[in-house]
């Protein structure tokens, strides 16, 4: 039933998942109601919700536009389910905003396969990644994905290798000048976040531990299924799927090394994992396998969400 509904791109699917996200967002925010009494706090929550909804649509747009899904809304659904599996993300402003800019960068990098305006796409992707770095320093690791994309598509033109450094200079200059003019502590905050912390003792309760264990099992299934089926993908799409795989691995590394660790940091893996999950479900030949996997992810997402309220 689930696969029958989301196997096609219908307005109903987008409306349903968006409403579920709005519902889950406000249910989680009701743990504390102080923000409802202040206009600024309410506006900030509304802006965060809009960014989350935009992240859903960007994920679905990237997969459809670049041929990574069969005109389905599975990426939309899976991104939402992974998101509510870790409801702490819904309150993490830095992660939400940084991940949004990372998604904008991935949109440009994956579209490089068309070889149309590659320089603009490389510069834009670099710009978005450096902006994301201002909110979450270790997003700078996505620079690796930019150079991988250059190697895949446009490595012969030396100017493409210089563009990320031009973007770095642009963002750094504007940021430093703005910080010196308004708040010098912004520079200190960015530098302090450039630390490595490999400790995993941050769990507040057993439900957070259980959620990450379930997510790890689901991730392993979809990741290895993608890796082993990569050679069977259309040749023109293999570079894009490789970028999805590298993006997922970079997200895992960011989670592993970031200071002030929390499950929220797994947000950087949601989009690539949603693409891998979509590929797995769409290409499963046995219908009951499709339904079972989709049902397991749906149950895991909602059970994890309500358990952590």
C-alpha positions in Angstrom: 0.0 0.0 0.0 2.7 2.5 0.9 4.7 1.8 -2.2 1.5 2.1 -4.3 0.8 5.6 -2.9 4.3 7.0 -3.2 5.5 5.3 -6.4 4.0 8.2 -8.4 4.4 11.9 -8.1 1.0 13.2 -6.9 0.2 16.5 -5.2 -1.6 14.5 -2.5 1.8 12.9 -1.5 3.5 16.2 -1.1 0.6 17.7 0.9 0.4 14.6 3.1 4.1 14.5 4.0 4.3 18.2 4.5 1.3 18.2 6.8 2.9 15.3 8.8 6.1 17.3 9.1 4.2 20.4 10.3 2.3 18.2 12.8 5.5 16.5 14.1 7.3 19.8 14.3 4.7 21.5 16.5 4.2 18.4 18.6 7.9 18.4 19.4 8.0 22.2 20.0 5.1 21.9 22.5 7.6 20.4 25.0 8.3 24.0 25.8 5.7 26.7 25.2 7.6 29.8 26.1 8.3 30.6 22.4 4.6 31.0 21.8 4.5 34.2 23.9 7.2 36.1 22.0 6.8 37.2 18.4 10.5 36.9 17.6 10.7 33.3 18.9 7.5 32.3 17.0 8.9 33.8 13.8 12.1 31.9 14.3 10.3 28.6 14.7 8.2 29.3 11.6 11.4 30.1 9.6 12.9 26.8 10.8 9.8 24.9 9.6 10.0 26.6 6.2 13.6 25.6 5.9 12.8 22.0 6.7 10.0 21.9 4.2 12.3 23.5 1.6 14.8 20.7 2.4 12.2 18.1 1.6 11.4 19.6 -1.7 15.1 20.1 -2.7 15.7 16.5 -2.0 12.9 15.4 -4.2 13.7 17.9 -6.9 17.4 16.7 -7.1 16.5 13.1 -7.4 13.8 13.6 -10.0 15.6 16.2 -12.1 18.8 14.1 -12.3 17.1 10.8 -13.0 17.9 9.3 -9.6 14.3 8.2 -9.1 11.5 6.9 -11.3 9.2 10.0 -10.9 8.2 8.9 -7.4 7.9 10.7 -4.1 9.9 8.2 -2.1 12.8 10.7 -1.6 10.3 13.1 -0.1 8.9 10.4 2.2 12.2 8.9 3.3 13.8 12.2 4.1 10.8 13.1 6.3 11.0 9.7 8.1 14.7 10.0 8.7 14.2 13.5 10.0 11.5 12.6 12.6 13.6 9.6 13.7 15.8 12.1 15.4 13.4 14.9 16.6 16.2 16.8 18.3 17.0 18.0 14.8 13.8 20.0 14.8 15.4 22.4 17.5 18.9 22.6 16.1 19.1 25.8 14.2 22.7 25.5 13.1 22.2 21.9 11.7 19.0 22.8 9.9 20.4 25.8 8.2 23.8 24.2 7.4 22.1 21.1 6.0 19.9 23.4 3.8 23.0 25.0 2.3 24.6 21.6 1.8 21.5 20.5 -0.1 21.8 23.5 -2.3 25.4 22.6 -3.0 24.5 18.9 -3.7 21.9 20.1 -6.2 24.5 21.9 -8.2 27.2 19.2 -8.0 24.8 16.4 -9.0 23.6 18.4 -12.0 27.2 18.7 -13.2 26.5 15.5 -15.2 24.8 17.6 -17.8 28.1 19.5 -18.4 26.1 22.7 -18.8 27.7 25.8 -17.2 30.0 23.7 -15.1 32.0 26.7 -13.8 28.9 28.4 -12.4 27.8 25.2 -10.7 31.2 24.6 -9.2 31.4 28.1 -7.9 27.8 28.0 -6.5 28.3 24.7 -4.8 31.6 26.0 -3.2 29.8 29.1 -2.1 27.0 27.2 -0.4 29.4 24.8 1.3 31.4 27.7 2.8 28.3 29.4 4.0 27.2 26.1 5.6 30.6 26.0 7.3 29.8 29.2 9.1 27.0 27.3 10.9 28.7 24.0 11.2 32.4 24.1 10.7 33.0 20.5 9.6 30.7 21.0 6.6 33.9 22.2 5.1 34.6 18.5 4.4 32.1 18.7 1.5 34.9 20.4 -0.4 36.2 16.9 -1.0 32.9 16.2 -2.9 33.5 19.3 -5.1 36.9 18.1 -6.1 35.6 14.6 -6.7 32.9 16.1 -9.0 35.6 18.0 -10.9 37.5 14.8 -11.4 34.4 13.0 -12.6 33.4 15.7 -15.2 35.6 18.7 -15.9 39.1 18.0 -14.6 40.9 19.1 -17.8 40.1 22.8 -17.4 42.5 24.1 -14.7 40.2 27.0 -14.0 37.6 24.6 -12.4 40.2 23.7 -9.7 40.6 27.4 -8.8 36.9 28.3 -8.4 36.5 26.8 -4.9 39.3 29.0 -3.6 37.7 32.0 -5.1 34.4 31.1 -3.3 36.4 30.7 -0.1 37.9 34.1 -0.4 34.5 35.6 -1.2 32.7 34.1 1.8 35.6 34.6 4.2 36.0 38.3 3.2 32.3 39.1 3.7 32.2 37.1 6.9 35.3 38.7 8.5 34.2 42.2 7.5 30.7 41.6 8.9 32.0 40.1 12.1 34.5 43.0 12.7 31.7 45.5 12.1 29.0 43.8 14.2 30.3 41.1 16.5 33.9 39.8 16.7 32.7 36.8 18.7 31.4 35.3 15.5 34.9 34.6 14.3 35.8 33.1 17.7 32.7 30.8 17.6 33.7 29.5 14.2 37.3 28.8 15.2 36.2 27.1 18.5 33.9 24.8 16.5 36.9 23.6 14.5 37.7 20.8 16.9 37.6 17.1 16.8 35.7 15.0 19.4 35.5 11.3 18.9 33.5 10.6 22.1 30.1 9.0 21.8 28.8 9.4 25.4 26.2 12.0 24.6 23.1 9.9 24.8 20.5 11.4 27.2 18.3 8.3 27.3 17.9 4.8 26.0 15.5 5.9 23.3 18.2 8.0 21.6 20.5 5.0 21.7 17.8 2.8 20.2 17.0 5.3 17.5 20.6 5.5 16.3 20.9 1.7 16.4 17.8 1.4 14.2 19.1 4.1 11.9 22.5 2.4 11.6 20.9 -0.9 10.6 18.7 0.8 8.0 21.7 2.8 6.7 23.8 -0.3 6.4 21.1 -2.0 4.3 20.6 0.8 1.9 24.3 1.8 1.7 25.6 -1.7 0.9 22.7 -2.3 -1.5 23.7 0.8 -3.4 27.4 -0.1 -3.4 26.9 -3.6 -4.7 24.3 -2.5 -7.3 26.3 0.5 -8.6 27.7 -1.4 -11.6 24.1 -2.2 -12.7 23.1 1.5 -12.8 23.0 3.3 -16.2 26.5 4.5 -17.0 25.4 8.1 -17.3 24.1 8.0 -13.7 26.9 6.2 -12.0 28.9 9.4 -11.3 25.8 10.9 -9.7 25.3 7.8 -7.5 28.9 7.8 -6.5 28.5 11.4 -5.4 25.5 10.4 -3.3 27.7 7.6 -1.7 30.5 10.0 -0.9 28.1 12.6 0.4 26.7 10.0 2.8 30.2 9.0 4.0 31.1 12.7 4.6 28.0 13.1 6.6 29.0 10.1 8.8 32.5 11.6 9.3 31.0 15.0 10.3 28.8 13.2 12.9 31.8 11.2 14.1 34.3 14.1 14.6 32.1 17.1 15.5 32.3 18.5 19.0 29.1 18.9 21.0 27.9 15.6 19.5 24.2 14.8 19.1 21.9 12.7 16.9 21.0 15.9 15.1 24.3 15.8 13.3 23.1 12.8 11.3 20.9 15.2 9.4 23.7 15.5 6.8 23.1 11.9 5.9 19.3 12.1 5.4 19.3 13.3 1.7 21.9 10.8 0.4 20.3 8.0 2.4 16.8 8.9 1.1 18.2 8.6 -2.5 19.7 5.2 -1.7 16.5 4.0 0.0 14.5 5.2 -3.0 16.8 3.3 -5.4 16.5 0.1 -3.2 12.7 0.2 -3.0 12.1 1.2 -6.7 14.4 -1.6 -8.0 13.2 -4.4 -5.7 11.7 -7.0 -7.9 9.5 -8.7 -5.2 6.5 -6.5 -4.2 6.3 -7.8 -0.6 10.0 -6.9 -0.1 9.2 -3.3 -1.2 6.2 -3.1 1.1 8.0 -4.6 4.0 11.1 -2.3 3.8 8.9 0.8 3.3 6.7 -0.3 6.3 9.7 -0.9 8.5 11.1 2.6 7.8 7.7 4.2 8.4 7.2 2.3 11.7 10.8 3.0 12.8 10.4 6.7 12.0 7.2 7.3 14.0 8.1 4.9 16.8 11.4 6.7 17.3 9.7 10.1 17.2 7.0 9.4 19.8 9.4 7.5 22.0 11.7 10.6 22.3 8.9 13.2 23.0 
